Amino acid sequence: MPGTKRALFIDWGGTLALTQDNNQTDVDAAGNPILMPNVATVLARERPRFDVCFIVSNQPRVATGEISVAEVDRRVAWANERLGRPFTDWRLCPHTDEDGCDCRKPKPGMFLELARLYGVDLAGSTHVGDVEKDRVAAAAAGVGTFVWARDFFGSA
């Protein structure tokens, strides 16, 4: 049975957090992520339109040993606090494309798990992302609306 809650799914790197070409999140001197422009303002305005809000993010640097799951989780939790706790939950795929897991975008696993756990109406939900894998994953999960990050966060 489909859920009834409308969700806002948001990608992490290049969407919420500034990243380098190698998908490494840019951090400040304290090791906290540098957020993309307009994120705080736009989230404060748009978040109330949704029942729940989730981060869904591929994190292949975990699989290669460049960063720990605990550190990625700490950075996301820091951003959640910094932004006024807009995120209900988050899912991070710690695999590479070669692992063939169901959670790595463009596969829909993270979306489907969160939808099941939180009673989400995927067709009535929105995903914001910055790359084609995000759009394909949202479509595969049955998410009704996809918005490019540059359009969603483009102007406060």
C-alpha positions as CSV (number, residue, x, y, z in Angstrom):
1,M,0.0,0.0,0.0
2,P,1.5,3.4,-1.0
3,G,2.2,5.9,1.7
4,T,0.5,9.3,2.1
5,K,3.4,11.6,3.1
6,R,4.9,13.9,0.5
7,A,8.7,13.8,0.7
8,L,11.5,16.1,-0.5
9,F,14.5,14.0,-1.3
10,I,17.8,16.0,-1.8
11,D,21.2,14.9,-3.0
12,W,24.3,15.8,-1.0
13,G,27.4,16.6,-3.1
14,G,27.0,19.4,-5.6
15,T,23.4,20.0,-4.4
16,L,23.6,20.8,-0.7
17,A,27.3,20.7,-0.2
18,L,30.0,22.2,-2.4
19,T,32.2,19.5,-3.9
20,Q,35.4,19.2,-5.9
21,D,35.6,17.4,-9.2
22,N,36.5,14.1,-7.5
23,N,33.2,14.3,-5.5
24,Q,35.1,15.3,-2.3
25,T,33.1,17.6,-0.1
26,D,34.7,21.0,0.5
27,V,35.1,21.7,4.2
28,D,36.0,24.7,6.3
29,A,38.9,25.0,8.7
30,A,36.9,23.1,11.3
31,G,36.2,20.2,8.9
32,N,32.5,21.1,8.4
33,P,31.0,21.0,4.9
34,I,30.7,24.2,2.9
35,L,27.1,24.5,1.9
36,M,26.0,25.6,-1.6
37,P,24.7,29.2,-2.0
38,N,21.0,29.8,-1.1
39,V,20.6,26.4,0.6
40,A,19.5,27.8,4.0
41,T,17.1,30.3,2.5
42,V,15.5,28.0,0.0
43,L,15.2,25.1,2.4
44,A,13.5,27.4,5.0
45,R,11.0,28.5,2.4
46,E,10.4,25.1,0.6
47,R,10.6,22.5,3.5
48,P,7.2,23.3,5.0
49,R,5.5,22.2,1.7
50,F,6.6,18.6,2.5
51,D,5.8,16.2,5.3
52,V,9.3,14.7,5.4
53,C,12.7,15.5,4.0
54,F,15.6,13.2,3.2
55,I,19.2,13.3,2.0
56,V,20.0,10.5,-0.5
57,S,23.7,10.4,-1.4
58,N,26.2,8.2,-3.1
59,Q,29.4,8.1,-1.1
60,P,31.9,6.0,-3.0
61,R,34.8,7.5,-1.1
62,V,33.8,5.3,1.8
63,A,34.3,2.2,-0.2
64,T,37.8,3.4,-1.3
65,G,38.8,4.2,2.3
66,E,39.1,7.9,1.7
67,I,36.5,8.8,4.3
68,S,34.6,6.9,7.0
69,V,30.9,6.4,7.2
70,A,31.1,8.1,10.7
71,E,32.7,11.2,9.2
72,V,30.1,11.5,6.4
73,D,27.3,11.0,8.9
74,R,28.9,13.7,11.2
75,R,29.0,16.1,8.3
76,V,25.4,15.5,7.3
77,A,24.3,15.8,11.0
78,W,26.2,19.1,11.3
79,A,24.5,20.4,8.2
80,N,21.1,19.3,9.6
81,E,21.7,21.2,12.8
82,R,23.2,24.3,11.0
83,L,20.1,24.4,8.7
84,G,17.6,24.2,11.6
85,R,16.9,20.4,11.3
86,P,15.0,20.2,8.0
87,F,16.0,16.6,7.4
88,T,13.9,13.8,8.8
89,D,16.5,11.2,7.9
90,W,19.2,10.4,5.4
91,R,20.7,7.4,3.5
92,L,24.2,7.2,2.3
93,C,25.4,4.6,-0.2
94,P,28.9,3.6,0.7
95,H,29.6,1.6,-2.4
96,T,31.1,2.1,-5.9
97,D,29.4,1.4,-9.2
98,E,31.3,-1.9,-9.4
99,D,29.7,-3.2,-6.2
100,G,26.4,-3.6,-7.9
101,C,24.3,-2.7,-4.8
102,D,20.6,-1.6,-5.0
103,C,21.2,1.5,-3.0
104,R,23.6,3.3,-5.3
105,K,22.0,5.8,-7.6
106,P,20.9,5.5,-10.4
107,K,19.2,2.5,-8.7
108,P,16.2,3.4,-6.5
109,G,17.1,1.6,-3.3
110,M,17.6,4.5,-0.9
111,F,14.3,6.1,-2.1
112,L,12.4,2.9,-1.7
113,E,13.7,2.2,1.8
114,L,12.9,5.6,3.1
115,A,9.4,5.5,1.4
116,R,8.7,2.2,3.1
117,L,9.9,3.3,6.5
118,Y,8.2,6.7,6.5
119,G,5.0,6.0,4.5
120,V,6.0,8.2,1.6
121,D,3.8,8.8,-1.5
122,L,6.6,8.6,-4.1
123,A,4.5,9.9,-6.9
124,G,3.6,13.0,-4.9
125,S,7.2,13.6,-3.9
126,T,10.1,15.6,-5.3
127,H,13.9,14.9,-5.7
128,V,16.5,17.6,-6.1
129,G,19.8,16.6,-7.6
130,D,22.7,17.8,-9.7
131,V,23.6,14.9,-12.0
132,E,21.8,12.5,-14.4
133,K,22.1,9.6,-11.9
134,D,19.9,11.6,-9.6
135,R,17.2,12.0,-12.2
136,V,17.3,8.4,-13.3
137,A,17.2,7.1,-9.7
138,A,14.2,9.3,-8.9
139,A,12.4,8.1,-12.0
140,A,13.2,4.4,-11.2
141,A,11.8,4.9,-7.7
142,G,8.6,6.5,-9.0
143,V,9.3,10.0,-7.6
144,G,6.8,12.3,-9.3
145,T,9.0,15.4,-9.7
146,F,12.7,15.9,-10.3
147,V,14.2,19.4,-10.1
148,W,17.8,20.2,-11.0
149,A,19.6,21.7,-8.0
150,R,20.6,24.8,-10.0
151,D,16.9,25.5,-10.6
152,F,15.7,24.7,-7.0
153,F,18.4,26.5,-5.2
154,G,19.3,29.0,-7.9
155,S,17.9,32.1,-6.3
156,A,16.8,32.8,-2.8
